[in-house]
């Protein structure tokens, strides 16, 4: 059996005190945001983001949500997707033994690349999968040779 000195015990007590302070700080920030009316994200949906030759695509899993509970905005070069999944108690008169699904407000923010066309964004929602397609700006692709003249 290993022996621990008083130094190890004091170190553990110090770690516990720091963790308590950290949790108090997080709780205080959360309460301040709630009072200020800011949107607070309690969870983040899993997301895939990829690029094709014509667009940037963001796909987000939002099972159990209705289309009307999802908001999409573009602000200052950022794509914001946010909403809320509400807890609906289906078991009347019983106690839950496990709640593993995430409930409450969610939010995700993505910085749009320079080639994104913010005027051409499409979104669809099917079977709990949100797909946001951001077209790329079309630049002239024609190339030409420039003749250098002598003066």
URVEN-V49031 format. One record per helix or strand. SS is the DSSP state (h for helix, s for strand). FROM is the first residue (numbers start at 1). TO is the last residue. If there is no record, write none. Layout:
BEGIN
[[SS FROM TO] [SS FROM TO]]
END
This chain:
BEGIN
[[h 6 36] [s 43 43] [s 47 51] [s 55 61] [h 67 69] [s 70 75] [s 78 85] [s 104 111] [s 116 126] [s 129 136]]
END
